[in-house]
Amino acid sequence: MNVIQIQNLHVNYGKIQALDNVNFNIKQGEFLGIIGPNGGGKTTLIKTILGMIEPSKGGVTTHEDTVIGYVPQLTTFDRKFPITVGEVIKTGHLPKRVMPFYKYSKEANQHVLAVMEQLDIAELFDRQIGQLSGGQMQKVLIARSLMNHPNVLILDEPTAGVDEDSRAHIFKMLQQLNTSITIIIISHNITALSPYLDRIIYINKQAHVHSDNHPTSGDVMEGDMCPIDWFIQGEKITKNEAYQAHDQKQKMASGVRK
Ligand SMILES: Nc1ncnc2c1ncn2[C@@H]1O[C@H](COP(=O)(O)OP(=O)(O)OP(=O)(O)O)[C@@H](O)[C@H]1O
């Protein structure tokens, strides 16, 4: 079953073309990695899936049972803001219309505790949010995103600014969640992440699917090893070299096709 289908997707910001004819489906239970250069359109793709951006052409269809949880990129926040971890996670339960002095249900409170136990962060419940490390903060944001019982979890760079040990913890935590939830993760840490992934999708305006038997339309790497696969498989090539070689190859192939 496809939880999300992306068809003929084009997104423009005024004259800037961010996505150009992106086509792929996301299957239930997948652990999908999204990679690509800065400004390649990864966040735009995620925001379009979340319905925050209107496509210029084509679109995204979600299965009627799809419930998406979202962990945004961690930007700077006011570390002095007086709120505890438990309270932050609970806000994931807020209804669409919040009344003054909104009181959380008993079930909501129990769910917060259960998810914190599941993610092994229960001891942080009363901790002020400003006292957390980068890795702890990411786990709290993941816990918060689980409050609406999603069957698809989308994470935008959940290991940015996180040390290597915490990064490994977060990937393992996601692997565990993946036993019941489809995971879509944008990450620049492809090497560390690739052992966990079923598929990798490279986005630079267009999409190219890796480690999969169902290439996207417009795929040009058939019968030839892709530079991104060289990189993922540990060849001596940097990530940016792999991206550039990939784009060059694709450009040449589309020239040949025309
Ligand atoms: N609100 C916006 N208005 C205008 N242009 C935008 C806007 N958001 C993104 N863009 C442009 O769209 C393109 C894709 O940006 P996007 O943020 O989706 O890329 P990204 O792959 O997520 O980049 P990064 O890895 O740096 O986060 C870029 O050229 C960017 O400058």
The ligand as an SDF file (V2000), in Angstrom:
LIG
                    3D

 31 33  0  0  0  0  0  0  0  0999 V2000
    9.8800   30.8100    0.8640 N   0  0  0  0  0  0  0  0  0  0  0  0
   10.7050   30.7890   -0.1890 C   0  0  0  0  0  0  0  0  0  0  0  0
   10.6860   31.8200   -1.0790 N   0  0  0  0  0  0  0  0  0  0  0  0
   11.4870   31.8280   -2.1590 C   0  0  0  0  0  0  0  0  0  0  0  0
   12.3640   30.8410   -2.4650 N   0  0  0  0  0  0  0  0  0  0  0  0
   12.4290   29.8040   -1.6090 C   0  0  0  0  0  0  0  0  0  0  0  0
   11.6050   29.7230   -0.4350 C   0  0  0  0  0  0  0  0  0  0  0  0
   11.8870   28.5690    0.2070 N   0  0  0  0  0  0  0  0  0  0  0  0
   12.8350   27.9540   -0.5250 C   0  0  0  0  0  0  0  0  0  0  0  0
   13.1510   28.6920   -1.6090 N   0  0  0  0  0  0  0  0  0  0  0  0
   14.1220   28.3300   -2.6600 C   0  0  0  0  0  0  0  0  0  0  0  0
   13.7050   27.0730   -3.1910 O   0  0  0  0  0  0  0  0  0  0  0  0
   14.8200   26.2320   -3.4540 C   0  0  0  0  0  0  0  0  0  0  0  0
   14.6810   24.9480   -2.6340 C   0  0  0  0  0  0  0  0  0  0  0  0
   14.8060   25.2860   -1.2450 O   0  0  0  0  0  0  0  0  0  0  0  0
   14.6200   24.2030   -0.0840 P   0  0  0  0  0  0  0  0  0  0  0  0
   14.7050   24.9280    1.2130 O   0  0  0  0  0  0  0  0  0  0  0  0
   13.4250   23.3870   -0.3650 O   0  0  0  0  0  0  0  0  0  0  0  0
   15.9340   23.3040   -0.3030 O   0  0  0  0  0  0  0  0  0  0  0  0
   16.6130   22.2620    0.6980 P   0  0  0  0  0  0  0  0  0  0  0  0
   17.0700   21.1270   -0.1650 O   0  0  0  0  0  0  0  0  0  0  0  0
   15.6800   21.9340    1.7960 O   0  0  0  0  0  0  0  0  0  0  0  0
   17.8600   23.0830    1.2210 O   0  0  0  0  0  0  0  0  0  0  0  0
   18.7150   22.9040    2.6110 P   0  0  0  0  0  0  0  0  0  0  0  0
   19.4220   21.5870    2.5040 O   0  0  0  0  0  0  0  0  0  0  0  0
   19.6670   24.0590    2.5300 O   0  0  0  0  0  0  0  0  0  0  0  0
   17.7390   22.9960    3.7520 O   0  0  0  0  0  0  0  0  0  0  0  0
   16.0600   27.0730   -3.0980 C   0  0  0  0  0  0  0  0  0  0  0  0
   16.5030   27.6970   -4.2990 O   0  0  0  0  0  0  0  0  0  0  0  0
   15.5290   28.0860   -2.1220 C   0  0  0  0  0  0  0  0  0  0  0  0
   16.3040   29.2730   -2.1600 O   0  0  0  0  0  0  0  0  0  0  0  0
  1  2  1  0
  2  3  1  0
  2  7  2  0
  3  4  2  0
  4  5  1  0
  5  6  2  0
  6  7  1  0
  6 10  1  0
  7  8  1  0
  8  9  2  0
  9 10  1  0
 10 11  1  0
 11 12  1  0
 11 30  1  0
 12 13  1  0
 13 14  1  0
 13 28  1  0
 14 15  1  0
 15 16  1  0
 16 17  2  0
 16 18  1  0
 16 19  1  0
 19 20  1  0
 20 21  2  0
 20 22  1  0
 20 23  1  0
 23 24  1  0
 24 25  2  0
 24 26  1  0
 24 27  1  0
 28 29  1  0
 28 30  1  0
 30 31  1  0
M  END
$$$$
